[in-house]
Amino acid sequence: MSEASQIITQEPAVYSRSGRVFTNSEDLARFFRKKHKDVLKAIENAHCSAIFRERNFAPTVNRRQIGSLVRSIPSVEMTKEGFYFIAMGFTGDKAAVFKEAYIARFNAMEDELRQQTIVDPVALLNDPAFLRSKLLEYSGEVIALKAEVEKKDVVIAEAAPKVEFHDTVAKSEREMNLSDVGRHIGKGPNVGIRWMAEKGLIYKRHHRDSWKPFQRYVDRGWFKTRIVTNGDFDFSQTVVTTKGLIGIAALAGKAISRIDLFNATEASGSAVARRH
């Protein structure tokens, strides 16, 4: 039995999505036999650029069933490059063995993705059975879609003015701070911010930190994070887009009228610079 096999008792946990390979801070901590909070601290204190951090580290929440309760555990999803950056700080003979195993697993998963069977489209187009099946499938879908479109035509026509207005507002460049969003959803500044945190929209690791959005809501266009320079110091500032206000209000069960949306974006334009 090799020295590596004596030390390593489990397979490094990696997974793929959209052609890229990732691991999670919880899995990384478990494999390297470290406390998860220490791995999160290493990620938080990593001396990397804001662009590198945005591309290779994504805060997320893992839900765990503990007895009769479901707990939300903050974690960080990271790319292969993000793993390299953090693992460089793990030292010692065992850490070297663990790093080699993790890198090998990353490489193996990438090889699997590259070697996935690619169907020859020319061969399929020359296959009569395939063409017949696709034609029947397409015909059925067209008939079903036509019926669905006819049923929805009236609904779409009635909703068009409202949809057009919300679409125009959601695409606007105006932004607002978290306190203003709390006011506009009827919860007040502080209660509103705590409510957004409870709903898994924003988070902060320490009470002195500023609030940050979870990456999935940044991807939806609800939030933006800006790096603001104040003298010799840089800090991150979270702002909410108008699209985000619409989404958060819907999540809160708050109906926002056209006037509310207009007033919110107008009033918040000058307040974005306030830090949370």
Backbone as CSV, one residue per row, in Angstrom:
resi,resn,N_x,N_y,N_z,CA_x,CA_y,CA_z,C_x,C_y,C_z
1,MET,0.856,-1.204,0.000,0.000,0.000,0.000,0.883,1.243,0.000
2,SER,0.634,2.206,-0.891,1.449,3.397,-1.000,1.189,4.341,0.160
3,GLU,2.128,5.284,0.365,1.977,6.265,1.436,0.754,7.129,1.191
4,ALA,0.522,7.500,-0.084,-0.634,8.337,-0.407,-1.938,7.645,-0.072
5,SER,-2.036,6.339,-0.389,-3.282,5.624,-0.128,-3.527,5.437,1.357
6,GLN,-2.450,5.429,2.157,-2.608,5.335,3.604,-3.130,6.650,4.179
7,ILE,-2.724,7.777,3.586,-3.141,9.088,4.084,-4.541,9.446,3.590
8,ILE,-4.797,9.194,2.284,-6.066,9.593,1.662,-7.103,8.501,1.872
9,THR,-8.181,8.838,2.520,-9.237,7.866,2.810,-10.520,8.158,2.050
10,GLN,-10.548,9.216,1.242,-11.737,9.542,0.466,-11.335,10.232,-0.836
11,GLU,-12.265,10.231,-1.772,-12.020,10.840,-3.070,-12.260,12.348,-2.993
12,PRO,-11.366,13.176,-3.574,-11.645,14.620,-3.614,-12.975,14.888,-4.319
13,ALA,-13.760,15.793,-3.764,-15.096,16.064,-4.309,-15.039,17.225,-5.291
14,VAL,-15.225,16.929,-6.579,-15.352,17.952,-7.609,-16.599,17.652,-8.435
15,TYR,-17.108,18.647,-9.124,-18.298,18.460,-9.938,-18.248,19.442,-11.105
16,SER,-19.027,19.134,-12.129,-19.003,19.972,-13.330,-20.352,20.640,-13.537
17,ARG,-20.301,21.807,-14.162,-21.507,22.533,-14.544,-21.156,23.447,-15.705
18,SER,-21.940,23.353,-16.777,-21.742,24.207,-17.957,-20.318,24.116,-18.499
19,GLY,-19.766,22.900,-18.466,-18.449,22.686,-19.047,-17.283,23.091,-18.171
20,ARG,-17.527,23.497,-16.910,-16.452,23.881,-15.997,-16.483,22.993,-14.763
21,VAL,-15.345,22.868,-14.089,-15.213,21.991,-12.932,-15.064,22.850,-11.676
22,PHE,-15.764,22.448,-10.607,-15.766,23.211,-9.361,-15.564,22.285,-8.166
23,THR,-15.208,22.887,-7.048,-15.288,22.231,-5.750,-15.881,23.221,-4.771
24,ASN,-16.187,22.750,-3.554,-16.845,23.582,-2.555,-15.969,23.666,-1.313
25,SER,-16.032,24.787,-0.622,-15.181,24.991,0.549,-15.424,23.943,1.628
26,GLU,-16.658,23.473,1.771,-16.941,22.424,2.754,-16.228,21.130,2.380
27,ASP,-16.305,20.749,1.095,-15.640,19.530,0.643,-14.127,19.668,0.759
28,LEU,-13.615,20.853,0.449,-12.180,21.097,0.546,-11.710,20.953,1.992
29,ALA,-12.449,21.555,2.924,-12.083,21.466,4.340,-12.121,20.023,4.823
30,ARG,-13.148,19.275,4.414,-13.283,17.878,4.838,-12.117,17.044,4.318
31,PHE,-11.725,17.257,3.057,-10.667,16.450,2.459,-9.309,16.774,3.079
32,PHE,-9.045,18.075,3.319,-7.761,18.475,3.889,-7.760,18.391,5.424
33,ARG,-8.890,17.934,5.992,-9.012,17.749,7.443,-8.769,19.060,8.191
34,LYS,-9.413,20.090,7.687,-9.341,21.410,8.300,-10.732,21.849,8.740
35,LYS,-10.794,22.816,9.634,-12.076,23.381,10.017,-12.603,24.237,8.862
36,HIS,-13.903,24.112,8.592,-14.491,24.856,7.480,-14.331,26.361,7.678
37,LYS,-14.464,26.817,8.920,-14.339,28.260,9.175,-12.935,28.752,8.832
38,ASP,-11.911,27.883,8.994,-10.543,28.290,8.655,-10.363,28.392,7.143
39,VAL,-11.009,27.491,6.394,-10.943,27.568,4.933,-11.657,28.831,4.440
40,LEU,-12.816,29.126,5.023,-13.540,30.347,4.644,-12.706,31.593,4.952
41,LYS,-12.002,31.568,6.089,-11.154,32.701,6.446,-10.002,32.856,5.465
42,ALA,-9.426,31.710,5.018,-8.339,31.762,4.038,-8.821,32.358,2.725
43,ILE,-10.047,32.002,2.327,-10.613,32.546,1.090,-10.871,34.043,1.244
44,GLU,-11.437,34.420,2.392,-11.755,35.827,2.631,-10.495,36.695,2.656
45,ASN,-9.405,36.146,3.204,-8.160,36.911,3.348,-7.213,36.739,2.169
46,ALA,-7.645,36.024,1.126,-6.771,35.788,-0.024,-6.394,37.118,-0.685
47,HIS,-5.113,37.291,-0.939,-4.636,38.534,-1.563,-4.721,38.397,-3.089
48,CYS,-5.911,38.545,-3.600,-6.129,38.459,-5.040,-6.940,39.672,-5.481
49,SER,-6.965,39.898,-6.778,-7.696,41.049,-7.304,-9.203,40.812,-7.221
50,ALA,-9.955,41.884,-7.281,-11.416,41.768,-7.244,-11.931,40.982,-8.442
51,ILE,-11.278,41.139,-9.593,-11.707,40.417,-10.803,-11.460,38.920,-10.637
52,PHE,-10.273,38.544,-10.123,-9.975,37.125,-9.903,-10.965,36.522,-8.911
53,ARG,-11.256,37.262,-7.833,-12.193,36.750,-6.824,-13.587,36.542,-7.422
54,GLU,-14.024,37.484,-8.230,-15.358,37.383,-8.833,-15.453,36.189,-9.781
55,ARG,-14.352,35.920,-10.521,-14.380,34.839,-11.512,-14.210,33.455,-10.897
56,ASN,-13.570,33.357,-9.734,-13.159,32.048,-9.236,-13.718,31.678,-7.869
57,PHE,-14.416,32.602,-7.192,-15.025,32.305,-5.901,-16.467,32.811,-5.909
58,ALA,-17.404,31.948,-5.572,-18.819,32.338,-5.561,-19.445,31.926,-4.229
59,PRO,-19.783,32.893,-3.346,-20.463,32.551,-2.091,-21.794,31.861,-2.373
60,THR,-22.086,30.847,-1.591,-23.347,30.139,-1.750,-23.795,29.642,-0.386
61,VAL,-24.921,28.970,-0.335,-25.446,28.435,0.927,-25.791,26.963,0.731
62,ASN,-25.271,26.110,1.617,-25.630,24.692,1.619,-26.628,24.459,2.745
63,ARG,-27.688,23.754,2.455,-28.710,23.487,3.464,-28.508,22.084,4.029
64,ARG,-28.495,21.968,5.372,-28.257,20.708,6.058,-29.408,20.411,7.007
65,GLN,-29.882,19.159,6.987,-30.919,18.714,7.915,-30.227,18.273,9.198
66,ILE,-30.461,18.974,10.281,-29.885,18.635,11.572,-31.040,18.396,12.536
67,GLY,-31.321,17.125,12.795,-32.487,16.792,13.606,-33.752,17.194,12.880
68,SER,-34.566,17.991,13.529,-35.814,18.458,12.910,-35.641,19.823,12.246
69,LEU,-34.424,20.369,12.304,-34.179,21.702,11.757,-33.359,21.630,10.477
70,VAL,-33.564,22.612,9.608,-32.768,22.756,8.395,-31.912,24.009,8.561
71,ARG,-30.590,23.830,8.584,-29.675,24.957,8.777,-29.090,25.398,7.441
72,SER,-28.892,26.696,7.308,-28.232,27.263,6.130,-26.767,27.513,6.477
73,ILE,-25.870,26.832,5.776,-24.439,26.930,6.065,-23.756,27.683,4.932
74,PRO,-23.209,28.873,5.199,-22.493,29.609,4.148,-21.265,28.829,3.677
75,SER,-21.033,28.807,2.390,-19.855,28.148,1.836,-19.441,28.907,0.584
76,VAL,-18.363,28.467,-0.031,-17.853,29.127,-1.235,-17.581,28.077,-2.304
77,GLU,-18.156,28.290,-3.481,-17.859,27.449,-4.636,-16.645,28.042,-5.341
78,MET,-15.701,27.178,-5.729,-14.488,27.701,-6.359,-14.100,26.884,-7.580
79,THR,-13.458,27.555,-8.524,-12.967,26.908,-9.732,-11.630,26.235,-9.431
80,LYS,-11.081,25.571,-10.439,-9.767,24.953,-10.305,-8.718,26.008,-9.962
81,GLU,-8.803,27.180,-10.615,-7.844,28.250,-10.346,-8.004,28.775,-8.917
82,GLY,-9.260,28.888,-8.453,-9.491,29.314,-7.076,-8.921,28.321,-6.079
83,PHE,-9.097,27.019,-6.375,-8.518,25.981,-5.516,-7.001,26.122,-5.441
84,TYR,-6.347,26.297,-6.613,-4.895,26.476,-6.627,-4.487,27.614,-5.690
85,PHE,-5.204,28.722,-5.796,-4.841,29.924,-5.044,-4.907,29.665,-3.541
86,ILE,-5.959,28.972,-3.099,-6.125,28.714,-1.667,-5.208,27.592,-1.195
87,ALA,-5.090,26.531,-1.993,-4.298,25.370,-1.582,-2.814,25.690,-1.471
88,MET,-2.362,26.753,-2.150,-0.957,27.132,-2.042,-0.577,27.450,-0.595
89,GLY,-1.549,27.872,0.198,-1.272,28.214,1.586,-1.276,27.027,2.524
90,PHE,-1.664,25.828,2.026,-1.662,24.628,2.858,-0.281,23.977,2.771
91,THR,0.400,23.843,3.883,1.775,23.338,3.870,1.880,22.021,4.636
92,GLY,3.028,21.359,4.458,3.274,20.094,5.135,3.238,18.931,4.165
93,ASP,3.806,17.781,4.599,3.884,16.600,3.728,2.502,16.070,3.363
94,LYS,1.605,16.001,4.351,0.258,15.499,4.074,-0.486,16.443,3.142
95,ALA,-0.310,17.751,3.356,-0.983,18.725,2.494,-0.533,18.564,1.049
96,ALA,0.756,18.255,0.848,1.257,18.061,-0.512,0.577,16.872,-1.178
97,VAL,0.393,15.790,-0.414,-0.295,14.602,-0.943,-1.735,14.933,-1.284
98,PHE,-2.400,15.679,-0.389,-3.793,16.058,-0.623,-3.918,16.929,-1.873
99,LYS,-2.990,17.893,-2.029,-3.048,18.782,-3.195,-2.876,18.004,-4.491
100,GLU,-1.937,17.059,-4.508,-1.735,16.248,-5.709,-3.003,15.467,-6.055
101,ALA,-3.648,14.903,-5.035,-4.869,14.130,-5.275,-5.986,15.015,-5.816
102,TYR,-6.119,16.223,-5.262,-7.176,17.136,-5.705,-6.927,17.596,-7.144
103,ILE,-5.665,17.935,-7.443,-5.325,18.374,-8.799,-5.585,17.253,-9.797
104,ALA,-5.226,16.018,-9.412,-5.459,14.870,-10.294,-6.952,14.685,-10.550
105,ARG,-7.775,14.901,-9.511,-9.227,14.731,-9.677,-9.797,15.830,-10.568
106,PHE,-9.316,17.064,-10.398,-9.731,18.157,-11.279,-9.390,17.811,-12.738
107,ASN,-8.157,17.362,-12.966,-7.721,17.046,-14.324,-8.530,15.906,-14.919
108,ALA,-8.826,14.885,-14.084,-9.602,13.736,-14.575,-11.011,14.167,-14.987
109,MET,-11.624,15.042,-14.181,-12.964,15.516,-14.518,-12.949,16.337,-15.808
110,GLU,-11.918,17.159,-15.984,-11.807,17.945,-17.223,-11.609,17.025,-18.427
111,ASP,-10.829,15.948,-18.245,-10.643,14.975,-19.333,-11.963,14.299,-19.684
112,GLU,-12.749,13.975,-18.657,-14.053,13.343,-18.894,-14.958,14.259,-19.711
113,LEU,-14.938,15.543,-19.384,-15.772,16.494,-20.124,-15.323,16.595,-21.576
114,ARG,-13.995,16.589,-21.793,-13.480,16.690,-23.161,-13.763,15.438,-23.977
115,GLN,-13.815,14.279,-23.300,-13.956,13.018,-24.015,-15.402,12.557,-24.169
116,GLN,-16.337,13.387,-23.678,-17.744,13.019,-23.842,-18.065,12.844,-25.331
117,THR,-18.866,11.842,-25.616,-19.174,11.512,-27.004,-19.831,12.669,-27.726
118,ILE,-19.273,13.031,-28.867,-19.833,14.088,-29.705,-20.506,13.437,-30.912
119,VAL,-21.791,13.649,-31.048,-22.535,13.039,-32.153,-22.221,13.771,-33.448
120,ASP,-21.974,13.012,-34.497,-21.685,13.583,-35.817,-22.993,14.067,-36.433
121,PRO,-23.202,15.371,-36.586,-24.472,15.873,-37.129,-24.711,15.447,-38.565
122,VAL,-23.652,15.271,-39.353,-23.813,14.839,-40.745,-24.386,13.428,-40.795
123,ALA,-23.888,12.558,-39.902,-24.399,11.178,-39.871,-25.878,11.149,-39.496
124,LEU,-26.275,11.994,-38.548,-27.678,12.037,-38.146,-28.568,12.515,-39.290
125,LEU,-28.118,13.511,-40.039,-28.912,14.030,-41.150,-29.054,13.021,-42.280
126,ASN,-28.196,12.019,-42.317,-28.288,10.965,-43.328,-29.010,9.728,-42.812
127,ASP,-29.556,9.812,-41.612,-30.262,8.677,-41.005,-31.771,8.891,-41.154
128,PRO,-32.464,8.133,-42.050,-33.906,8.330,-42.291,-34.748,8.140,-41.031
129,ALA,-34.410,7.149,-40.209,-35.189,6.883,-38.997,-35.112,8.080,-38.034
130,PHE,-33.917,8.638,-37.906,-33.744,9.794,-37.027,-34.548,10.980,-37.548
131,LEU,-34.498,11.213,-38.864,-35.218,12.342,-39.444,-36.722,12.197,-39.272
132,ARG,-37.251,10.955,-39.463,-38.695,10.741,-39.290,-39.118,11.009,-37.848
133,SER,-38.317,10.507,-36.892,-38.682,10.695,-35.484,-38.664,12.176,-35.105
134,LYS,-37.676,12.911,-35.620,-37.592,14.324,-35.304,-38.718,15.116,-35.961
135,LEU,-39.124,14.718,-37.163,-40.209,15.397,-37.847,-41.518,15.223,-37.084
136,LEU,-41.780,13.987,-36.616,-42.992,13.742,-35.835,-42.946,14.509,-34.510
137,GLU,-41.785,14.507,-33.883,-41.630,15.225,-32.622,-41.856,16.713,-32.823
138,TYR,-41.284,17.256,-33.900,-41.422,18.679,-34.195,-42.877,19.037,-34.500
139,SER,-43.560,18.183,-35.281,-44.960,18.458,-35.633,-45.833,18.506,-34.391
140,GLY,-45.616,17.548,-33.478,-46.397,17.537,-32.247,-46.161,18.772,-31.403
141,GLU,-44.904,19.201,-31.341,-44.579,20.392,-30.562,-45.203,21.642,-31.176
142,VAL,-45.209,21.716,-32.505,-45.798,22.878,-33.178,-47.285,22.972,-32.888
143,ILE,-47.991,21.845,-32.964,-49.434,21.842,-32.698,-49.710,22.271,-31.265
144,ALA,-48.931,21.731,-30.307,-49.136,22.082,-28.901,-48.828,23.548,-28.648
145,LEU,-47.773,24.034,-29.262,-47.403,25.432,-29.067,-48.434,26.382,-29.666
146,LYS,-48.962,26.007,-30.814,-49.970,26.847,-31.459,-51.200,26.987,-30.569
147,ALA,-51.626,25.876,-29.970,-52.784,25.928,-29.077,-52.489,26.775,-27.849
148,GLU,-51.270,26.637,-27.312,-50.893,27.392,-26.128,-50.828,28.894,-26.429
149,VAL,-50.277,29.226,-27.595,-50.173,30.632,-27.983,-51.545,31.249,-28.139
150,GLU,-52.470,30.526,-28.733,-53.817,31.052,-28.937,-54.498,31.341,-27.605
151,LYS,-54.253,30.469,-26.600,-54.874,30.678,-25.292,-54.282,31.883,-24.574
152,LYS,-53.007,32.155,-24.841,-52.333,33.221,-24.108,-52.371,34.576,-24.804
153,ASP,-52.832,34.599,-26.051,-52.839,35.855,-26.802,-53.598,36.962,-26.076
154,VAL,-54.785,36.607,-25.557,-55.614,37.608,-24.888,-54.929,38.107,-23.615
155,VAL,-54.360,37.163,-22.843,-53.690,37.532,-21.594,-52.510,38.463,-21.872
156,ILE,-51.734,38.141,-22.905,-50.568,38.957,-23.262,-50.997,40.355,-23.689
157,ALA,-52.057,40.429,-24.483,-52.532,41.732,-24.961,-52.977,42.608,-23.794
158,GLU,-53.656,42.001,-22.810,-54.125,42.776,-21.665,-52.969,43.218,-20.776
159,ALA,-51.941,42.367,-20.685,-50.820,42.672,-19.790,-49.749,43.533,-20.441
160,ALA,-49.844,43.755,-21.737,-48.768,44.433,-22.478,-48.361,45.783,-21.881
161,PRO,-49.310,46.693,-21.565,-48.874,47.988,-21.017,-48.075,47.852,-19.718
162,LYS,-48.549,46.974,-18.828,-47.867,46.784,-17.550,-46.486,46.162,-17.754
163,VAL,-46.398,45.157,-18.625,-45.119,44.486,-18.903,-44.131,45.464,-19.512
164,GLU,-44.629,46.281,-20.440,-43.752,47.252,-21.101,-43.172,48.230,-20.087
165,PHE,-44.023,48.692,-19.155,-43.545,49.635,-18.147,-42.490,48.997,-17.247
166,HIS,-42.788,47.781,-16.717,-41.844,47.120,-15.822,-40.543,46.787,-16.525
167,ASP,-40.629,46.406,-17.796,-39.417,46.082,-18.551,-38.546,47.324,-18.737
168,THR,-39.204,48.455,-19.004,-38.459,49.708,-19.176,-37.773,50.111,-17.885
169,VAL,-38.505,50.011,-16.767,-37.929,50.388,-15.478,-36.809,49.442,-15.083
170,ALA,-37.025,48.117,-15.303,-36.022,47.123,-14.907,-34.720,47.290,-15.665
171,LYS,-34.785,47.836,-16.872,-33.580,48.032,-17.676,-32.906,49.369,-17.399
172,SER,-33.497,50.170,-16.505,-32.908,51.470,-16.223,-31.595,51.299,-15.464
173,GLU,-30.768,52.319,-15.502,-29.452,52.257,-14.878,-29.476,52.718,-13.421
174,ARG,-30.642,53.070,-12.911,-30.704,53.584,-11.554,-30.466,52.480,-10.541
175,GLU,-29.884,52.850,-9.397,-29.560,51.900,-8.347,-29.934,52.507,-7.010
176,MET,-30.073,51.654,-5.990,-30.418,52.156,-4.664,-29.707,51.339,-3.605
177,ASN,-29.586,51.910,-2.413,-28.912,51.184,-1.354,-29.893,50.258,-0.633
178,LEU,-29.355,49.411,0.252,-30.172,48.387,0.906,-31.218,48.997,1.839
179,SER,-30.884,50.095,2.497,-31.847,50.725,3.405,-33.079,51.211,2.648
180,ASP,-32.856,51.805,1.476,-33.988,52.292,0.679,-34.878,51.145,0.228
181,VAL,-34.267,50.015,-0.119,-35.072,48.850,-0.515,-35.934,48.407,0.655
182,GLY,-35.353,48.394,1.887,-36.137,48.028,3.070,-37.346,48.915,3.253
183,ARG,-37.168,50.204,2.976,-38.308,51.132,3.097,-39.377,50.839,2.051
184,HIS,-38.938,50.616,0.816,-39.906,50.465,-0.272,-40.680,49.150,-0.221
185,ILE,-40.152,48.148,0.497,-40.927,46.899,0.639,-41.716,46.904,1.942
186,GLY,-41.730,48.057,2.624,-42.591,48.223,3.789,-42.064,47.638,5.079
187,LYS,-40.741,47.387,5.178,-40.186,46.789,6.385,-39.266,47.724,7.163
188,GLY,-38.905,48.865,6.580,-37.980,49.774,7.226,-36.540,49.401,6.920
189,PRO,-35.590,50.312,7.130,-34.197,50.080,6.731,-33.559,48.870,7.411
190,ASN,-33.489,48.848,8.748,-32.778,47.789,9.460,-33.498,46.447,9.369
191,VAL,-34.811,46.465,9.604,-35.586,45.223,9.521,-35.539,44.667,8.100
192,GLY,-35.603,45.576,7.124,-35.570,45.141,5.727,-34.261,44.459,5.373
193,ILE,-33.148,45.003,5.859,-31.843,44.405,5.582,-31.741,43.027,6.243
194,ARG,-32.187,42.931,7.499,-32.159,41.623,8.175,-33.053,40.620,7.446
195,TRP,-34.189,41.081,6.961,-35.096,40.193,6.221,-34.432,39.684,4.947
196,MET,-33.723,40.558,4.217,-33.025,40.131,3.002,-31.940,39.104,3.319
197,ALA,-31.280,39.263,4.481,-30.269,38.287,4.889,-30.915,36.943,5.210
198,GLU,-32.060,36.971,5.919,-32.770,35.728,6.265,-33.258,34.995,5.020
199,LYS,-33.580,35.741,3.971,-34.052,35.147,2.728,-32.904,34.662,1.846
200,GLY,-31.671,34.828,2.304,-30.537,34.334,1.530,-30.177,35.201,0.339
201,LEU,-30.520,36.498,0.413,-30.181,37.411,-0.678,-28.811,38.049,-0.455
202,ILE,-28.501,38.368,0.812,-27.250,39.042,1.157,-26.645,38.355,2.371
203,TYR,-25.396,38.633,2.649,-24.721,38.025,3.794,-23.530,38.900,4.195
204,LYS,-23.021,38.642,5.399,-21.710,39.165,5.794,-21.141,38.221,6.846
205,ARG,-19.827,38.034,6.798,-19.191,37.036,7.651,-18.969,37.556,9.068
206,HIS,-18.675,38.856,9.193,-18.446,39.438,10.512,-19.309,40.682,10.651
207,HIS,-19.634,41.032,11.905,-20.577,42.138,12.097,-20.019,43.461,11.612
208,ARG,-18.689,43.578,11.490,-18.110,44.837,11.008,-18.037,44.902,9.482
209,ASP,-18.269,43.771,8.819,-18.189,43.744,7.356,-19.393,44.448,6.739
210,SER,-19.258,44.822,5.483,-20.399,45.353,4.739,-21.195,44.188,4.165
211,TRP,-22.463,44.434,3.895,-23.323,43.394,3.333,-22.916,43.110,1.891
212,LYS,-22.939,41.822,1.525,-22.589,41.413,0.162,-23.702,40.530,-0.408
213,PRO,-23.942,40.587,-1.714,-24.998,39.759,-2.309,-24.465,38.371,-2.649
214,PHE,-25.338,37.366,-2.611,-24.968,36.049,-3.093,-24.875,36.097,-4.621
215,GLN,-23.937,35.320,-5.163,-23.603,35.419,-6.580,-24.786,35.125,-7.479
216,ARG,-25.650,34.181,-7.070,-26.765,33.824,-7.963,-27.697,35.013,-8.205
217,TYR,-27.806,35.932,-7.219,-28.663,37.105,-7.401,-27.932,38.216,-8.140
218,VAL,-26.604,38.206,-8.073,-25.829,39.111,-8.941,-26.020,38.690,-10.392
219,ASP,-25.969,37.361,-10.637,-26.161,36.839,-12.000,-27.551,37.174,-12.541
220,ARG,-28.544,37.251,-11.667,-29.900,37.609,-12.102,-30.045,39.101,-12.386
221,GLY,-29.042,39.873,-12.002,-29.114,41.313,-12.232,-29.812,42.070,-11.124
222,TRP,-29.967,41.440,-9.924,-30.634,42.111,-8.806,-29.682,43.039,-8.061
223,PHE,-28.415,42.663,-7.980,-27.448,43.419,-7.200,-26.209,43.731,-8.035
224,LYS,-25.488,44.745,-7.598,-24.161,45.036,-8.125,-23.250,45.333,-6.935
225,THR,-21.998,44.931,-7.045,-21.008,45.240,-6.015,-19.963,46.152,-6.612
226,ARG,-19.750,47.275,-5.975,-18.788,48.243,-6.482,-17.635,48.381,-5.497
227,ILE,-16.429,48.575,-6.015,-15.274,48.872,-5.187,-15.141,50.394,-5.100
228,VAL,-15.300,50.917,-3.892,-15.295,52.357,-3.670,-14.015,52.739,-2.936
229,THR,-13.357,53.776,-3.409,-12.135,54.265,-2.766,-12.465,55.477,-1.900
230,ASN,-12.055,55.387,-0.641,-12.260,56.493,0.303,-10.894,56.825,0.919
231,GLY,-10.230,57.807,0.354,-8.885,58.134,0.819,-7.919,57.022,0.443
232,ASP,-7.276,56.442,1.453,-6.331,55.354,1.214,-6.973,53.987,1.325
233,PHE,-8.275,53.917,1.528,-8.941,52.646,1.763,-9.916,52.320,0.628
234,ASP,-9.989,51.028,0.302,-10.973,50.523,-0.649,-11.979,49.668,0.112
235,PHE,-13.240,49.796,-0.212,-14.241,48.920,0.387,-15.307,48.607,-0.656
236,SER,-15.982,47.470,-0.447,-17.024,47.058,-1.389,-18.366,47.615,-0.940
237,GLN,-19.191,47.994,-1.885,-20.509,48.564,-1.610,-21.535,47.827,-2.448
238,THR,-22.584,47.343,-1.800,-23.654,46.621,-2.490,-24.791,47.573,-2.811
239,VAL,-25.220,47.581,-4.075,-26.376,48.375,-4.476,-27.391,47.462,-5.153
240,VAL,-28.632,47.881,-5.133,-29.734,47.098,-5.705,-30.196,47.777,-6.992
241,THR,-30.343,46.996,-8.052,-30.843,47.537,-9.311,-32.363,47.666,-9.235
242,THR,-32.922,48.364,-10.193,-34.384,48.466,-10.238,-35.019,47.102,-10.471
243,LYS,-34.360,46.281,-11.286,-34.829,44.909,-11.471,-34.819,44.160,-10.143
244,GLY,-33.777,44.414,-9.336,-33.698,43.785,-8.030,-34.821,44.223,-7.113
245,LEU,-35.172,45.512,-7.151,-36.277,46.012,-6.331,-37.572,45.286,-6.677
246,ILE,-37.816,45.104,-7.989,-39.042,44.406,-8.414,-39.045,42.978,-7.889
247,GLY,-37.884,42.283,-8.024,-37.800,40.897,-7.568,-37.928,40.765,-6.064
248,ILE,-37.256,41.646,-5.316,-37.301,41.580,-3.852,-38.704,41.903,-3.351
249,ALA,-39.346,42.879,-3.980,-40.715,43.223,-3.583,-41.659,42.043,-3.803
250,ALA,-41.485,41.341,-4.928,-42.327,40.166,-5.194,-42.080,39.090,-4.143
251,LEU,-40.808,38.915,-3.753,-40.468,37.927,-2.735,-41.095,38.284,-1.393
252,ALA,-41.220,39.585,-1.135,-41.812,40.049,0.116,-43.334,40.105,0.061
253,GLY,-43.911,39.796,-1.102,-45.359,39.865,-1.246,-45.867,41.286,-1.278
254,LYS,-44.994,42.188,-1.710,-45.346,43.612,-1.754,-45.606,44.023,-3.195
255,ALA,-46.792,44.498,-3.474,-47.114,44.978,-4.813,-46.600,46.398,-4.959
256,ILE,-45.752,46.625,-5.970,-45.201,47.959,-6.209,-45.866,48.552,-7.445
257,SER,-46.482,49.701,-7.272,-47.180,50.347,-8.379,-46.196,51.081,-9.275
258,ARG,-46.689,51.581,-10.389,-45.853,52.370,-11.296,-45.291,53.608,-10.580
259,ILE,-46.132,54.244,-9.781,-45.681,55.443,-9.064,-44.602,55.074,-8.058
260,ASP,-44.788,53.932,-7.330,-43.783,53.487,-6.367,-42.441,53.260,-7.046
261,LEU,-42.467,52.586,-8.194,-41.224,52.292,-8.907,-40.538,53.576,-9.350
262,PHE,-41.309,54.497,-9.876,-40.723,55.752,-10.336,-40.116,56.524,-9.173
263,ASN,-40.877,56.628,-8.062,-40.384,57.360,-6.908,-39.177,56.687,-6.280
264,ALA,-39.178,55.344,-6.277,-38.053,54.614,-5.684,-36.776,54.887,-6.429
265,THR,-36.830,54.791,-7.758,-35.618,54.989,-8.551,-35.187,56.442,-8.550
266,GLU,-36.156,57.371,-8.480,-35.804,58.786,-8.438,-35.160,59.139,-7.100
267,ALA,-35.786,58.673,-6.009,-35.318,59.053,-4.681,-34.006,58.389,-4.333
268,SER,-33.749,57.210,-4.868,-32.569,56.457,-4.488,-31.344,56.839,-5.279
269,GLY,-31.521,57.553,-6.357,-30.377,57.881,-7.203,-29.303,58.624,-6.465
270,SER,-29.683,59.508,-5.545,-28.686,60.307,-4.833,-28.227,59.643,-3.547
271,ALA,-28.818,58.477,-3.205,-28.517,57.852,-1.914,-27.616,56.640,-2.041
272,VAL,-27.243,56.258,-3.247,-26.473,55.036,-3.436,-25.134,55.103,-2.744
273,ALA,-24.561,56.266,-2.646,-23.206,56.379,-2.111,-23.121,56.052,-0.623
274,ARG,-24.267,55.945,0.055,-24.194,55.611,1.494,-23.760,54.171,1.650
275,ARG,-22.859,53.888,2.567,-22.292,52.557,2.739,-23.076,51.777,3.798
276,HIS,-23.179,50.413,3.587,-23.793,49.528,4.580,-22.734,48.596,5.105
